[in-house]
Amino acid sequence: MMLTEEIHNFGSKTVVLDPDNTCPCTHVADEFICASFDDYAALKELCQKSDVVTYEFENVKSHFLIDLEAKYNIKQGIRPLFDSQDRLREKENAKKHGLKTARFFSCQSRADLDQAVKELGYPCIYKTRTLGYDGHGQVILYSDKDKDTVEPYLNVEGIVEEFIDFDLEVSVIMVRDGDKTIVFPIGKNIHKNGILDLSIVPTKLSRDLENRLKEASVRFMESADYRGILCIEYFVKNSDFYFNEMAPRPHNSGHYTIEGCTTNQYRELVKFLLGVSLEEPKLKSPTVMKNILGQDLWMVPKFEKPNALKTDQDLYVHMYSKKETRPLRKMGHVTMTNMTEEEYKEFYERKICVADK
């Protein structure tokens, strides 16, 4: 939805394919194709109607796109999509192109699980290799009894990873057009129940560590020859950082860029798609982005009428027009500019969490 809105700002039109005929894009797309991501004929129709094609969902089966990539302008290519769809392949690819990862082992059986735990020790993490997001398909193992929790997943391929007792998680978002790679200010991610709750920019990392994160990310993207947009999530421990996962699409942790930066992740992706020169983003002010899940909708009126911000602070509510509300479903987000993490905590406790009189 937000990418489509940005495309319209450039005077271009959109055709969108999605299996949900009530999805957010139906409110803004110029043409909508309601079809499964596995529907080759529908994917071909989308490509035929488009001058350039992109994706914003990792679970589009990449093998459906191999033939289409050869015939149509899927400008990012399917390689970053393919690499991001399998956690084992993703980790191996990260190591191949110079990024440090936690230790990991392939897991397809109880014997594999036992051997991985023997090598890694407790705690460690089991994850399905595919179709996992927002904490789905993941189990943290603290002792032998937790192996039984993994048992239902052993009918699919998995991976067991070393547990990194990290200080914080950060996101590095880049756009590369082949001539230039731009990097957005690094954001700190705070999760609740495996789902992103807050993005906070800037981080409190040292300038040296931030520079090393950016440089390693750009080297990785250029070495892998990815183009378009890419978000890499890292675990930071002391002065080290570990690749966690990547997403070749606009990312939830980059929503803060819409109001927090001189340009945003959607605008720069559109520039890449349309062949317009990229702009190096700059942070305009300290910024906090909070996700609004289904269970958080009661907060929205309080955010919309806070009556508590400093005169130089601004608050922006983005709702996604999703028809179905579920407790852990992302329904929108709120961005607060000119606000630090400490100021947000004080504001949240004083104005959002207080009981109504």
C-alpha positions as CSV (number, residue, x, y, z in Angstrom):
1,M,0.0,0.0,0.0
2,M,2.7,2.5,1.0
3,L,4.9,1.5,-2.0
4,T,1.9,2.1,-4.3
5,E,1.2,5.5,-2.8
6,E,4.9,6.4,-3.4
7,I,4.7,5.2,-7.0
8,H,1.7,7.5,-7.5
9,N,3.8,10.4,-6.3
10,F,6.1,9.8,-9.3
11,G,3.1,9.9,-11.7
12,S,3.2,6.1,-12.4
13,K,0.4,3.5,-12.1
14,T,0.3,0.2,-10.4
15,V,-1.0,-3.3,-11.0
16,V,-1.0,-5.4,-7.8
17,L,-1.4,-9.2,-7.3
18,D,-2.5,-10.6,-3.9
19,P,-4.7,-13.5,-2.9
20,D,-6.7,-11.3,-0.4
21,N,-9.3,-9.2,-2.2
22,T,-9.5,-7.0,0.9
23,C,-5.8,-6.4,1.3
24,P,-4.6,-2.8,1.9
25,C,-3.5,-2.4,-1.8
26,T,-7.1,-2.7,-3.0
27,H,-7.7,0.8,-1.7
28,V,-4.9,2.4,-3.7
29,A,-3.9,0.2,-6.7
30,D,-4.9,1.3,-10.2
31,E,-5.6,-2.4,-11.1
32,F,-5.9,-5.4,-8.8
33,I,-5.4,-9.1,-9.6
34,C,-6.8,-11.4,-6.9
35,A,-4.9,-14.6,-7.3
36,S,-2.7,-17.0,-5.4
37,F,1.1,-16.3,-5.4
38,D,1.3,-19.8,-6.9
39,D,-0.9,-19.0,-9.8
40,Y,1.5,-18.9,-12.7
41,A,-1.0,-17.5,-15.2
42,A,-1.9,-14.7,-12.9
43,L,1.8,-13.9,-12.3
44,K,2.3,-13.8,-16.0
45,E,-0.7,-11.5,-16.5
46,L,0.8,-9.1,-13.9
47,C,4.1,-9.1,-15.7
48,Q,2.5,-8.6,-19.1
49,K,0.6,-5.5,-17.8
50,S,3.7,-4.0,-16.2
51,D,6.8,-2.1,-17.3
52,V,8.7,-3.1,-14.2
53,V,7.8,-5.7,-11.5
54,T,8.8,-5.9,-7.9
55,Y,7.8,-8.1,-4.9
56,E,7.3,-7.3,-1.2
57,F,6.6,-10.7,0.3
58,E,9.3,-13.4,0.7
59,N,7.0,-16.3,0.3
60,V,6.3,-15.9,-3.4
61,K,7.8,-19.2,-4.7
62,S,10.9,-18.2,-6.6
63,H,10.8,-21.1,-9.0
64,F,7.6,-19.7,-10.4
65,L,9.5,-16.5,-11.3
66,I,12.5,-18.1,-13.1
67,D,10.8,-18.2,-16.4
68,L,9.1,-14.8,-15.9
69,E,12.4,-13.2,-15.0
70,A,13.9,-14.2,-18.4
71,K,10.9,-12.6,-20.2
72,Y,9.9,-9.6,-18.1
73,N,11.5,-6.7,-16.2
74,I,11.7,-8.1,-12.6
75,K,14.3,-5.5,-11.9
76,Q,15.6,-6.7,-8.6
77,G,16.0,-10.2,-10.0
78,I,14.9,-13.3,-8.1
79,R,18.3,-14.1,-6.5
80,P,17.8,-12.1,-3.3
81,L,14.3,-13.5,-3.0
82,F,15.5,-17.0,-3.5
83,D,18.4,-16.6,-1.0
84,S,16.1,-15.1,1.7
85,Q,13.5,-17.9,1.5
86,D,15.5,-20.6,3.2
87,R,17.2,-19.9,6.5
88,L,20.0,-22.4,5.8
89,R,20.7,-21.1,2.4
90,E,20.5,-17.5,3.7
91,K,23.0,-18.2,6.5
92,E,25.4,-20.0,4.1
93,N,25.1,-17.1,1.7
94,A,25.8,-14.5,4.4
95,K,29.0,-16.4,5.4
96,K,30.1,-16.7,1.7
97,H,29.9,-13.0,1.3
98,G,31.8,-12.0,4.4
99,L,29.2,-11.6,7.2
100,K,29.6,-13.3,10.6
101,T,26.8,-15.6,11.7
102,A,25.9,-17.6,14.8
103,R,26.9,-21.3,14.4
104,F,24.2,-23.3,12.8
105,F,23.3,-26.9,11.7
106,S,20.8,-28.3,9.3
107,C,18.1,-30.3,11.1
108,Q,15.8,-32.9,9.5
109,S,15.4,-35.5,12.2
110,R,15.5,-36.0,16.0
111,A,19.1,-37.4,15.5
112,D,20.1,-34.1,13.8
113,L,18.5,-32.1,16.6
114,D,20.3,-34.2,19.2
115,Q,23.7,-33.7,17.4
116,A,23.1,-30.0,16.9
117,V,22.3,-29.5,20.6
118,K,25.4,-31.5,21.6
119,E,27.6,-29.2,19.4
120,L,25.9,-25.9,20.4
121,G,24.8,-26.5,24.0
122,Y,21.8,-24.8,25.7
123,P,20.2,-22.4,25.0
124,C,19.9,-22.8,21.2
125,I,17.1,-22.1,18.7
126,Y,15.3,-24.4,16.3
127,K,13.7,-22.7,13.2
128,T,12.0,-24.1,10.2
129,R,14.0,-23.3,7.1
130,T,11.1,-21.8,5.2
131,L,7.8,-19.9,5.8
132,G,8.8,-18.5,9.1
133,Y,8.2,-14.9,10.2
134,D,7.3,-12.9,13.3
135,G,8.4,-15.7,15.6
136,H,6.5,-18.5,13.7
137,G,8.2,-21.8,13.3
138,Q,10.7,-21.1,16.1
139,V,11.5,-22.8,19.4
140,I,14.1,-21.8,22.0
141,L,15.6,-24.9,23.7
142,Y,16.7,-24.4,27.2
143,S,16.9,-28.1,28.2
144,D,16.3,-31.6,26.9
145,K,12.6,-31.4,27.7
146,D,12.2,-28.6,25.1
147,K,13.2,-31.1,22.3
148,D,9.7,-32.5,22.5
149,T,8.3,-29.0,21.5
150,V,10.4,-29.3,18.3
151,E,9.0,-32.7,17.4
152,P,5.9,-31.4,15.4
153,Y,8.2,-29.4,13.1
154,L,10.6,-32.3,12.3
155,N,8.4,-33.3,9.3
156,V,9.9,-30.3,7.5
157,E,13.5,-29.1,7.0
158,G,14.9,-27.0,9.8
159,I,18.0,-25.3,11.2
160,V,19.4,-25.2,14.7
161,E,21.3,-22.0,15.6
162,E,23.6,-21.0,18.4
163,F,21.8,-18.6,20.8
164,I,23.4,-15.2,20.8
165,D,22.9,-13.3,24.0
166,F,22.9,-10.0,22.2
167,D,22.8,-6.5,23.5
168,L,20.4,-5.3,20.9
169,E,19.1,-6.0,17.4
170,V,19.5,-3.5,14.6
171,S,18.4,-3.1,11.0
172,V,20.5,-1.8,8.1
173,I,18.3,-0.9,5.0
174,M,20.0,-0.2,1.7
175,V,19.1,0.5,-1.9
176,R,21.5,-0.3,-4.7
177,D,21.1,0.5,-8.4
178,G,24.5,-0.8,-9.6
179,D,26.2,2.5,-9.6
180,K,25.5,3.6,-6.1
181,T,24.4,2.0,-2.8
182,I,22.6,4.2,-0.3
183,V,22.2,3.3,3.4
184,F,19.5,4.5,5.7
185,P,20.3,5.5,9.4
186,I,20.6,2.3,11.5
187,G,17.7,1.6,13.7
188,K,17.4,-0.3,17.0
189,N,14.7,-2.9,17.0
190,I,12.7,-3.9,20.2
191,H,10.5,-7.0,19.9
192,K,7.6,-8.4,21.9
193,N,6.6,-12.0,21.5
194,G,8.8,-12.2,18.4
195,I,7.1,-9.3,16.7
196,L,8.7,-5.9,16.1
197,D,7.3,-3.4,18.7
198,L,9.6,-0.4,18.4
199,S,12.2,1.0,16.0
200,I,14.4,3.7,17.5
201,V,16.7,5.9,15.6
202,P,19.5,6.8,16.2
203,T,21.0,3.8,18.1
204,K,23.5,4.4,20.9
205,L,26.2,2.4,19.1
206,S,29.6,4.0,18.7
207,R,30.3,5.7,15.4
208,D,33.0,3.1,14.7
209,L,30.5,0.2,15.1
210,E,27.8,1.9,13.0
211,N,30.3,2.5,10.3
212,R,31.5,-1.1,10.4
213,L,27.9,-2.3,10.2
214,K,27.2,-0.1,7.2
215,E,30.5,-1.0,5.4
216,A,30.0,-4.8,5.9
217,S,26.4,-4.5,4.7
218,V,27.3,-2.6,1.5
219,R,30.2,-5.1,0.8
220,F,27.7,-8.0,1.2
221,M,25.1,-6.5,-1.1
222,E,27.8,-5.7,-3.7
223,S,29.5,-9.0,-3.4
224,A,26.2,-10.9,-3.8
225,D,25.3,-8.5,-6.7
226,Y,21.9,-7.7,-5.3
227,R,20.0,-4.7,-6.6
228,G,17.0,-2.8,-5.4
229,I,16.2,-2.8,-1.7
230,L,17.6,-5.0,1.1
231,C,17.1,-5.0,4.9
232,I,19.6,-6.9,7.0
233,E,18.9,-7.6,10.7
234,Y,21.9,-8.0,13.0
235,F,22.5,-9.1,16.5
236,V,25.0,-6.8,18.3
237,K,27.1,-8.1,21.1
238,N,29.7,-5.8,22.6
239,S,31.7,-4.7,19.5
240,D,30.7,-7.6,17.4
241,F,27.7,-8.1,15.1
242,Y,26.1,-11.2,13.7
243,F,23.9,-11.6,10.6
244,N,20.4,-12.7,11.7
245,E,18.2,-12.5,8.5
246,M,17.5,-10.4,5.5
247,A,14.5,-9.2,3.5
248,P,14.7,-8.0,-0.1
249,R,11.7,-5.6,0.3
250,P,10.6,-2.6,2.2
251,H,10.8,-3.5,5.9
252,N,8.7,-2.8,8.9
253,S,11.7,-1.5,10.8
254,G,12.1,1.1,8.0
255,H,8.7,2.7,8.4
256,Y,10.3,5.4,10.5
257,T,12.0,6.7,7.3
258,I,8.7,8.2,6.0
259,E,8.8,11.1,8.5
260,G,12.2,10.6,10.1
261,C,14.5,11.0,7.1
262,T,15.0,13.3,4.2
263,T,13.9,10.5,1.9
264,N,12.3,7.1,2.7
265,Q,12.7,3.4,1.8
266,Y,9.7,3.5,-0.5
267,R,10.8,6.5,-2.4
268,E,14.3,5.2,-3.0
269,L,12.9,1.8,-4.1
270,V,10.6,3.6,-6.6
271,K,13.6,5.6,-7.9
272,F,15.4,2.3,-8.5
273,L,12.5,0.8,-10.3
274,L,12.0,3.8,-12.5
275,G,15.7,4.4,-13.2
276,V,15.9,7.7,-11.2
277,S,19.1,8.6,-9.4
278,L,19.2,7.6,-5.7
279,E,19.4,10.1,-2.9
280,E,21.6,9.5,0.2
281,P,19.2,9.6,3.2
282,K,19.8,11.7,6.3
283,L,18.1,11.5,9.7
284,K,16.0,14.6,10.3
285,S,15.6,14.1,14.1
286,P,15.6,11.3,16.7
287,T,12.6,9.2,15.8
288,V,10.6,6.4,17.4
289,M,8.2,4.1,15.4
290,K,5.7,1.9,17.3
291,N,3.8,-0.9,15.6
292,I,0.0,-1.1,16.3
293,L,-1.1,-4.8,16.5
294,G,-4.7,-5.9,16.7
295,Q,-4.5,-6.0,20.5
296,D,-3.2,-2.4,20.5
297,L,-6.0,-0.7,18.7
298,W,-7.3,0.8,21.9
299,M,-4.2,3.0,21.9
300,V,-4.9,4.7,18.6
301,P,-7.2,7.4,19.9
302,K,-4.6,8.2,22.6
303,F,-1.9,8.6,20.0
304,E,-4.2,10.7,17.8
305,K,-4.9,13.1,20.6
306,P,-1.9,13.0,22.9
307,N,-1.9,16.6,24.1
308,A,1.5,15.9,25.6
309,L,4.2,16.4,23.0
310,K,6.8,19.0,23.2
311,T,6.3,21.9,20.7
312,D,9.0,20.5,18.4
313,Q,7.7,16.9,18.4
314,D,5.3,15.5,15.8
315,L,3.2,12.3,15.8
316,Y,2.0,10.5,12.7
317,V,-0.6,7.7,12.7
318,H,-0.6,5.2,9.8
319,M,-3.4,2.7,9.6
320,Y,-3.3,0.0,7.0
321,S,-7.1,-0.5,6.3
322,K,-6.9,-4.2,7.0
323,K,-10.4,-5.6,7.2
324,E,-9.7,-8.5,9.6
325,T,-8.4,-7.7,13.1
326,R,-6.3,-10.3,14.9
327,P,-4.4,-9.8,18.2
328,L,-0.9,-10.2,16.7
329,R,-1.7,-8.8,13.3
330,K,0.1,-5.5,12.3
331,M,-2.8,-3.1,11.8
332,G,-0.8,0.1,11.5
333,H,2.1,2.1,13.0
334,V,2.7,5.4,14.8
335,T,5.9,7.5,14.1
336,M,7.1,10.1,16.6
337,T,9.7,12.6,15.4
338,N,12.0,14.7,17.6
339,M,11.6,12.0,20.2
340,T,14.3,9.9,22.0
341,E,13.9,6.5,23.5
342,E,13.8,7.9,27.0
343,E,11.2,10.5,26.0
344,Y,9.1,7.9,24.4
345,K,9.1,5.7,27.5
346,E,8.0,8.6,29.7
347,F,5.3,9.7,27.2
348,Y,4.1,6.1,26.8
349,E,3.8,5.5,30.5
350,R,2.3,8.9,31.2
351,K,-0.2,9.3,28.3
352,I,-0.9,5.9,26.7
353,C,-0.9,3.4,29.5
354,V,-2.7,5.5,32.1
355,A,-6.3,4.5,32.9
356,D,-9.0,6.7,31.5
357,K,-10.6,8.9,34.2
